Amino acid sequence: MKKIVSLLLVLAALATASGCKNEDESSSSGADTAYEDGIYEVRLPEYEYGWKEYGRITVKDGVISQVEFDGVNEDGALKSEDEAYKKAMSEGNAANGLPAVYPEEVYSRLLESFKSGGYRADGVEMVAGATASSKNFIRVMEKLMEKVEAGETGESALTVYVDGTYEVEMPEYDNGWKEYIIVAVRDDEVTAVEFDARNEAGELKSEDEEYKNSMISAGSETFPADYSEKLVSNFLAAGSTDEMELVAGATASSQTFKKLMRTALGNAKNGVTGLQTAQVYEDGTYRAEMAKADQGWKEFVEITIQGGQIAEVVFDAEDSDGKYKSTDEAYKKAMAEGGSETWPEKFYAEILAEYQNKNYVAKDMETVAGATTSSETFRMLAPAALQRAKQGDTSVITVEVQ
């Protein structure tokens, strides 16, 4: 068993060239030299939000003399030294009831835990408020110590995905069925995919002959067992959800497949196995607009999802030049001259306030005085945008007047 002896961790000031460090002054005291001298480095395979985290271990005289962990952007700047990121992370965590930690603090705490645990990644304590970086740290250090043990100096990158089986299901039943996906990953490749739906009794939609016959009787050219197989084949052929073909006659299930696959592959990056539930809404901006303009104006709703939650809602109307109705002073003046006590900027804001007050449930909203038509329009557009958010489909959806 190789030994690491007489190690004393000294946290050093951050240096631009070397990142967030832990430096060890080691005295061999006659101990065996366990490791091959050199620099060992492991990086994540991809940039995440503009940063690629990495770890570096330096071995001198057979013992670990320095351990570093940080993130670097495409310009070579260090995440631990980015004041804007520090501010955004601290404030964002505080707003969500999490510890107001930031990269420099997070990395130092992770390094301390790594050292005090005898350089064992499986003993590292996760840092609350920095789950992603904690998981990345553990993955990187596991690989780094493998390299150190083997004497494999130099740089290498982690695989994108951790070997394992990843299962994700939708958060809700839809017409009595809850769709799910099971993805097997080995050696950074997706080796098997199962896509189907279960009812509350655990029965599979693909095996339901009555459901199959009802689709065929309604004129459909596909059915669950058929489109599930085609979606899996399309994904494996394309290699990504962005490039894969959808299945005609199964548009909703095609979008659900893409959503579940994205979630499963995201979990595979962090090795999050076991049955997981997809977020109700996927991050992004979703737009629903009326199919036709009314007196030159086409009303629309845009809903932005961040962290699976509604972050922003915009309701307005555009003309053919892209001008917003809420900013049209001539329209406002014409309404006032016609005896109206409201105008677009005012009633659009009131409709949005009512939507928020009703916890973003459009059907529960009261009609805003002086804006009956726009209130009804909003009650059609907002649910349409949120339906797209459930599927992660950011294409614009048009809605016909009911």
N, C-alpha and C positions, 0 to 999 in steps of 0.2 A: 504494500500500500504506500503510495507516494505521500510524502509529508510536506507540509508547509510549516516552518517553525520560526519563532521569534519575530512575528510580524506586528508592526505598530502602524495603524492607519492614521495618517495626518491629512486632514482636509486642506487642500491648497486653494489659493485664489484662482478664479477662472482665468485661463489664458486663451487668447484668440486662436492660437495655433493648436491647442491641445484639448479644448473643451472642458466640461465639468469633470474634475479629477478627484481621485483618491490616491495619494502617494504613500507608499510603504517604505520605511527605512528598515532594511532587513539585515540581520547579523547571522551568519551561518553557524557560528559557535560549534564548528566541527560537524554540523549536520550534513546528511547526504544532500547533494544537489539533485533535486527531483526533476526539474524541467529544463528543456532546451532554451537557452537564451534567445531572445528575439522579441519582436512585436507581433501580436496576434490581433486581428481586427475582424469584426463581423458587422455587417450593415443590414438593415431591412431592405427588402427588394424594391419597395416602392415609396414614393413620397406620399405622406398623409397630411393633407391641409398645408401643403407647401414645405413640409419638413421630412427628412429621412433620418431616423434615429440610428445610432451606431454605438458599439462598445469596443474598447481597446484595452488589452492587457499587455503590459511590458514585463518580461522576465529577465532578471539580471542575476548572475551568479547562481543560477538554478532556482531562484525563488521569485515570487511575484513582487515586483517593486512598485508597480503603478497600475491602477484601474481607472478607466474613464468611461463615461457614458454621457451622450448629448445628442442633439439633433442638428442637422445642417440643412440649409436651403440650397437652391441651385446656384446662388451667388457665393456659397461657402460661409455664410454668416451662421453663427451658433445660436440655437434656440434659447439657451440659458442666458444669453446676453441681449436678447431682444426685449426692450422695455415695453414696446407696444403689445407684444404677446403676453408678457407678464401681467400688464394691466388688464387686458381683455380676459385672460384666464382667471385672474383673481376675482374680478368683478362678476364674471359669468358664474363662477362657482358660488359666490356669496348670494347672488340673486336666486340660485336654485337650492339654497339651504345646505351647500357643501362647504367644506373647509376652503378658505381662500388661498390655496397653495399656488405655486408658480414653478416653472421648469427648474430654475436653479435650486430651489428648496427640494423639489421632488427628487431630482437626480441625486442630490447629496444624501437624502434619507435612504434611497434605494441602495446606494453604494455602501452606506454604513451597515445596512441590514445584510447585504451580501458578504461583507467582510466579517461581521460578528458571527455569522452563521458558518464560518469556515469555508467561504467561497463556494457555497452550495446554492445554486439558483432556486432549488425547491424549498429553501428555508427563508426566502426573501419575503418580507412583509409588504403587502400591497399598500399603497398610499391612497387614502380616501381623497376623492376629488381628482385623481389622476389614474383612473383604472386602465386606460389604453396604454399609457406610458409604462405603467407597472407591468402589464402583460408583455409589452415589447421588451422591457428590461429582462424579464425572466427568460424569454425565448432567446434573446441575444446572449445572455450570460451562460445559459445551458450549452449553446453551441460553442461559445468561446472556450469554456472549460474543456469541452471535448477536444478542441484544437490544441489547447495547451497540453492536455494529457498525451496527445498523439505527437506533439512536437511539430505541428503543422503551422509554421509561421506564415505571415502574410495576410492579405485581405481575402474575404469571401463574403457572399451574400446568403442570407437565409432564403429558404424556399418561400414562395408566396403563401402556400397553404400548409397547414399542419395535417399530417396523416390522421384519418379518423372518419367517423360516420356522423353526418350532421342532419338533423331532422328539424324542420320548421313547419308550423301549421298556422293557418289564418286565425285571427283573434276572435272571429265570430262565425256562427253558422249562417249560411246563405241558402234560403229555401230548404232548410233541413240538412244541409251538407256543409262540412268544413274541409276545405282543401288543404293538402299537406304535400311536402316534398321530403325525400330522403336522398342525400348526396354522399357518396363514398369517395374519399380522396386518398390517393397513395402516390408517393414520389412526385408531388406537385401536379398531379393530373387527376381530373374527375374520371373515375373508373366505372361508376354506376349511378343511375338516377331512377328514382321511383316517384311518380307524380299521380295522385289520386285524391279522392275525397271520402270522408267517413261521415256516417250519420251518428246520432247519439247511441245507437245500439252497436256501433263499431263495424257496421256493414260497409262494404266498399261500393262506391258509385259505379266503378267500372264493371262490377258484377251484377248490377241491378238491371235485369232484363226489361222490367216494366218501364224504367226510366229510358233505356235505350229505345224501346218501341215507341214511346211517346215522342221522342225527338224525331225519329224516322217518320212517324205518322204526320208530324207537323211540317214535313218537307225538308228536314235537315239531312245533309249528306254526311254528317259525322255524328259521333256519339262518344261517351266518356272513354271507353277502352281504346277507341280509334284515335281521338285527338290527344289523349295522354301519351300514347306511343309516338305519335308524330311530333309532339312538342319535345319530347326527350331526344328523338333523332335529330330534329332541327337544331337543338342547342348543341349537341355533341358535334354536329357537322360544322356549325358556325364557330363554336368555341367561346361564344359570349352571348349575353342576353341582348346586347345592342344590335348585333348582326343577325341574330336568328330570325327565321320566318315565323309569322303567326299562322294559326290554322284557321282557314275560312270556316265560318259557321260556329266558331268557338272563340270569339274575340275576348270575352270576359275571362274565360279560363286561361287563354293565352297570356293575358296581362297578369293574371294571378300567378301563373307559372313563373314569369319573369321576376315578379316581386319576391316570391318565395326563394327562387334561385339566387337572386342578389343577396338576400338575407343569409341564406345558407353559406354562400361563399364568403360573405363578410365574417360569419362565425368561424369558418375554416381558417381564415387568416390569423385568428386569435386562439384557435384550438378549443372553441366553446362547443363542446359536444352535449349530448342529451337533448330531449325534446324542448324546443324553444318556441315561443310565440312571436310572430311577426308584429311589428307596430301596426296600429290601425292605419296611420297615415305615413307615407314616405316623404322624406325631406325633398323640397323643391317648390316651385311656383306653378300653380295650376289656374288656368283661365277658362272661364265659361262665358260665352257671349250670345246675344240674341242673333238668330239667323238672318233677320232683316232689320234694316235701319227704320226708325220712326221719325219722320220729318227731318231726315238727314243725320239723325243721331242713333248710334247703336250702343245700347247699354251692355256693360260687362262686369264681371266680378273676377278678381284675382286674389287667390288665397296662397300665402306663403307658409310652408310647414318647416319648422326647425326643431330638431330633436324629437320628432314625432308629434309635436304640438303646433296648434295654430299660432303663428307669430305675427301675422299681419293680414288684414283684409282690405282690399280696395274695391270700391263700388263707384262707377262713374259711367259716362257715355262719351264716345268718340265720334267725330265726323270723319269724312273721307280724307282729311288732311292730318288726322291724328290729334286734333285739338280736343281738349277735355271740356265737356259741358259745364263742369263746375267752375271753370276759369273764364267762361264767356260772359263778359260784362253786358254785352248787348242783349243776350238771352235773359239775364237777370233783370235788366231794366224793363224789357218787354213784359215780363211776368208781373213786375211791380205796377206798371202802367195798366195792366189788365185786372188789377185789384187783388192780386195774390199776396199773401203774407209770408210766403216762403219762396225759396229759389234753390237751384241745384246744389250749390255748395252747402247750404243749410240742411236740406232734407236728406242728402246722401249721408252726411255725418250723423243725422238722427237715426237713419235706418241702420247704420253700422253700430251705433250705440245700443239700439234695441236688440240687435243680433248678439252682441256681447253680453248684454244683460240676460238674455235667454240661453246663455251657455252654448252659443253657436248652434242652436237647434232652430232652423229656419221656420218650421211648421208652427212653432210656439210663438212666433213674433206677432206683435200688434201692428196694425197698419198705421203709418205715420201720417198725421194730419196734413192735408194738402199734397200728398204724394202717394195716392192710392195705387196708381198704375206702377210706379217705380217700386213700391213695396211688394206688389205681387210679382213683378219681374225678379226682384232680388230673391224672393222665396223659391223661384224656379232655378235661378242661376247658381246660388250658393251650394245647394245639395249636389248639383251636377259637377261643380268644381271639386267638391270633397270626394265624390265617387271616383274621380280620376286620381285624387291624392291617395285613396286606398289602394289603387293599382299601381301607383307610381308612374302613371302615364301623363307626361307633361304636354302632350299635344293639345291644341285648343279644341274645345268642344262647343258646338253650336246648338242652341236650344230654340225650338219652334214655339210660337205663341200657342198656349193651350186653350 
